[in-house]
C-alpha cells in the first residue's frame, strides 16, 4: 500500500467517524479499493464493522478467504463491490464472481461458511443498474454454499444534496434466506 492510499483510507475513517476496529468484531466490511474512488458507498456500513479494503490488483475472493480463515462466529459480512451490470458479476479486486464461475471458488466460499455464525448474513452493496434472473440465481447459489442469508443492494443516484454533493441511496433488490 502506498502513501497516497494510506492518506485516502485515513480520510475515509474520519469522514464516517470510524475507528480502527478490534479484531474480535462480529461484523466485517470488505470494500473494493476501486469502489472507494468512485462514490459514496460507505454510508450504510455498520459503524462497528471492521473495515478491510480489498486490493484491486489482486484476487478479491482469496483476500476475503485469507481474512476469514482467522475468524469465527462472524454475524454480518458486508461486501461493497462493483457489480458489472452487463455480466451480472460481483467484482472483487481482479476477480469477477458470477453464476458461471462460482463452482471454481467453492473451496473459498466454504471457508467463508466456516467463519460465519449459524445465523449469519452476507450483505452485498453494488452499483448494478438492473437485477436479472441470472444474478438472482447467483445470490441463491452463494447462500446455499455459505449457509448465510444474502441481501443484495443496488445503488440509485439521488438528486443533489443540500451541500451539492452526489449521494446514493440503496434499495434491496434480491434476498435469499438460508
C-alpha positions in Angstrom: 0.0 0.0 0.0 1.5 3.4 -0.9 1.5 6.6 1.0 -1.4 8.2 -1.1 -3.6 5.2 -0.4 -2.9 5.5 3.4 -4.0 9.1 3.4 -7.1 8.3 1.4 -8.1 5.5 3.8 -7.4 7.7 6.8 -9.8 10.3 5.4 -12.4 7.6 4.9 -12.2 6.6 8.5 -12.6 10.3 9.6 -15.4 11.0 7.2 -17.5 8.2 8.6 -16.4 8.5 12.2 -14.9 5.1 12.2 -12.2 3.9 14.5 -9.8 1.1 13.9 -11.9 -1.9 14.8 -10.9 -4.6 17.3 -10.2 -8.0 15.7 -13.0 -9.6 17.7 -15.7 -7.8 15.7 -18.5 -9.9 14.5 -19.2 -7.6 11.6 -16.7 -7.2 8.8 -17.0 -4.9 5.8 -14.9 -5.6 2.7 -14.6 -2.7 0.3 -13.0 -2.9 -3.1 -10.5 -0.1 -3.3 -11.8 0.9 -6.8 -15.2 1.5 -5.3 -13.8 3.9 -2.8 -12.7 6.2 -5.6 -16.0 6.2 -7.4 -18.7 7.1 -5.0 -20.1 7.4 -1.5 -20.8 3.7 -1.0 -19.7 3.6 2.7 -22.7 5.3 4.3 -24.6 2.1 5.0 -21.7 0.2 6.6 -22.2 -0.7 10.2 -20.1 1.8 12.2 -19.0 -1.1 14.4 -17.7 -3.1 11.4 -14.1 -3.9 10.9 -13.3 -2.3 7.6 -11.0 -4.1 5.2 -10.0 -2.7 1.9 -9.6 -5.2 -1.0 -6.6 -4.6 -3.1 -7.9 -4.0 -6.6 -4.8 -5.5 -8.2 -5.3 -9.0 -6.6 -7.9 -11.7 -6.4 -10.6 -10.4 -4.0 -12.1 -13.7 -3.2 -8.7 -15.0 -2.0 -8.2 -11.8 0.1 -11.5 -12.3 1.8 -10.8 -16.0 2.4 -7.5 -15.2 4.0 -9.0 -12.8 6.4 -12.0 -15.1 7.3 -9.6 -18.0 7.8 -8.6 -16.4 11.0 -12.1 -15.6 12.2 -15.1 -17.4 13.8 -18.7 -16.5 14.5 -19.0 -13.6 12.1 -22.6 -12.4 12.2 -22.5 -10.0 9.3 -20.3 -9.8 6.3 -20.7 -6.7 4.2 -19.2 -6.5 0.7 -19.1 -3.3 -1.2 -18.1 -4.1 -4.7 -18.7 -3.0 -8.3 -21.3 -5.2 -10.0 -20.9 -5.4 -13.7 -24.5 -4.9 -15.0 -23.7 -6.4 -18.4 -22.5 -9.7 -17.0 -24.1 -9.7 -13.5 -20.7 -10.3 -11.9 -19.6 -9.3 -8.5 -16.2 -7.6 -9.0 -13.8 -8.0 -6.1 -10.2 -7.0 -6.9 -9.3 -8.7 -10.1 -11.9 -11.4 -9.5 -15.3 -11.3 -11.2 -17.5 -13.8 -9.3 -20.7 -14.9 -11.1 -23.0 -17.9 -11.5 -20.7 -19.1 -14.3 -17.6 -19.5 -12.2 -18.9 -19.8 -8.6 -18.1 -23.5 -8.5 -14.4 -22.6 -9.2 -14.4 -20.8 -5.9 -16.3 -23.5 -3.9 -13.4 -24.2 -1.6 -13.0 -20.5 -0.7 -16.7 -20.0 -0.2 -16.9 -23.0 2.0 -14.1 -21.5 4.1 -16.3 -18.4 4.4 -19.0 -20.6 5.8 -16.7 -21.9 8.4 -16.0 -18.3 9.7 -19.7 -17.4 9.8 -22.1 -17.9 12.7 -25.0 -20.2 12.3 -27.4 -17.2 11.8 -25.2 -15.0 9.6 -25.9 -12.7 6.8 -23.9 -11.5 3.8 -24.9 -8.1 2.6 -23.7 -7.1 -0.9 -23.7 -3.5 -2.0 -23.0 -2.6 -5.6 -23.9 -0.3 -8.4 -25.9 -2.7 -10.5 -28.4 -0.9 -12.8 -30.9 -3.7 -13.1 -31.2 -7.1 -11.5 -31.7 -10.0 -13.9 -32.7 -13.6 -13.1 -29.1 -14.8 -13.6 -27.9 -12.5 -10.8 -30.8 -13.8 -8.6 -29.5 -17.4 -9.3 -26.0 -16.3 -8.3 -27.3 -14.9 -5.0 -29.3 -18.2 -4.4 -26.1 -20.3 -5.0 -24.0 -18.0 -2.8 -26.5 -18.5 0.0 -26.6 -22.3 -0.4 -22.8 -22.6 -0.4 -22.1 -20.2 2.6 -25.3 -21.1 4.6 -25.8 -17.4 5.1 -28.9 -15.2 4.5 -28.0 -13.0 1.5 -29.1 -9.4 0.7 -28.1 -7.7 -2.5 -28.5 -3.9 -2.5 -28.3 -1.8 -5.6 -27.4 1.9 -5.6 -29.5 4.5 -7.4 -28.1 8.1 -7.5 -30.2 10.5 -5.5 -30.7 14.1 -6.5 -28.0 16.5 -5.4 -27.9 17.1 -1.7 -28.1 20.4 0.0 -24.3 20.8 0.0 -24.2 20.0 -3.7 -22.5 16.6 -3.3 -23.7 13.4 -5.0 -25.4 11.0 -2.7 -26.7 7.5 -3.3 -29.5 5.5 -1.8 -29.7 1.8 -1.6 -32.6 -0.5 -2.4 -32.8 -4.1 -1.6 -33.2 -5.9 -4.8 -32.6 -9.6 -4.1 -32.8 -11.5 -0.8 -32.2 -15.2 -0.1 -32.8 -16.8 3.3 -30.8 -20.0 4.1 
